[in-house]
Amino acid sequence: MAKVVGMGGGKPQKASEQPTQQAKLDLAKSKPVQCAECGYDIFVDGSKFRKISKLVAGTPQDVVVPIEVLLCGNCGEVCEELLSPQLKVLEELDKKKENE
């Protein structure tokens, strides 16, 4: 039987011991996520890619890492609100490098 590590305060749990109760969410109390540029609320999958030098990665070739992003279905803008915090930081660093 598989063990899940990292849940329950660091105590390993068997997969069958995981809580099965799901949070009850009331969609009537939600608000739509909309494109900051055009206000559209339908998004499509897209990908960004980050390249890691073989010297840094310790591999024979450079490593290309795909990162999923959501694009506005109307204007194609990346939905910044749904980007991971790590990717937001990387994008800010990239912009600073471009401006130097």
C-alpha positions in Angstrom: 0.0 0.0 0.0 1.3 3.4 -0.9 2.3 6.0 1.8 1.7 9.7 1.3 4.5 11.8 3.0 4.1 15.4 3.9 0.4 15.4 4.9 -0.8 15.4 8.5 2.0 17.3 10.1 4.8 15.3 8.5 3.4 12.0 9.7 3.4 9.5 6.8 -0.1 8.3 6.0 -1.4 5.4 4.0 -3.3 6.4 0.9 -6.5 4.8 2.3 -6.2 7.0 5.5 -6.4 10.4 3.6 -9.4 12.5 4.4 -12.1 12.1 1.8 -14.2 15.1 2.9 -14.3 17.8 0.3 -14.7 21.5 1.1 -18.2 22.8 0.3 -17.9 25.8 -2.0 -20.8 28.1 -2.8 -20.3 29.3 -6.4 -23.0 31.9 -5.8 -20.5 33.7 -3.6 -17.7 33.6 -6.2 -16.7 36.1 -8.8 -15.4 35.4 -12.3 -11.7 35.6 -13.2 -11.5 38.0 -16.1 -8.7 39.1 -18.5 -7.1 42.3 -17.2 -6.9 43.6 -20.7 -10.3 42.9 -22.3 -12.5 41.5 -19.5 -13.1 38.2 -21.2 -13.6 35.3 -18.9 -12.6 32.2 -20.9 -9.0 31.1 -20.9 -7.1 28.5 -23.0 -4.0 26.5 -22.1 -0.6 27.8 -23.3 3.0 27.1 -22.4 6.0 29.2 -21.5 9.5 27.6 -21.6 12.5 28.3 -19.4 16.0 27.1 -20.4 18.5 26.0 -17.8 22.1 25.8 -18.9 23.7 22.4 -18.9 26.4 23.8 -16.6 23.9 24.7 -14.0 21.7 21.6 -14.5 24.7 19.2 -14.5 23.4 17.5 -17.6 25.0 16.8 -21.0 22.5 19.2 -22.7 20.6 22.4 -21.7 17.3 21.6 -20.0 14.1 23.1 -21.3 11.3 23.3 -18.7 7.7 23.8 -19.9 5.4 25.9 -17.7 1.7 25.9 -18.2 0.0 29.3 -18.4 -3.6 30.4 -19.2 -4.2 32.8 -22.1 -7.3 34.9 -22.7 -9.5 33.2 -25.2 -10.2 36.6 -26.8 -7.0 38.7 -26.9 -4.4 36.1 -26.1 -2.9 37.9 -23.0 -1.4 35.8 -20.3 -3.6 35.8 -17.2 -1.2 37.2 -14.7 -3.6 36.6 -11.8 -3.3 32.8 -12.3 0.5 32.7 -12.7 2.5 30.9 -9.9 4.3 33.2 -7.5 7.6 31.7 -8.6 6.9 32.5 -12.3 5.9 36.1 -11.4 9.3 36.6 -9.7 11.1 35.2 -12.7 9.2 37.4 -15.1 10.0 40.5 -13.1 13.7 39.5 -13.0 13.7 39.0 -16.8 12.1 42.5 -17.3 14.8 44.1 -15.2 17.6 42.3 -17.2 16.0 43.6 -20.4 15.9 47.2 -19.2 19.6 47.1 -18.2 
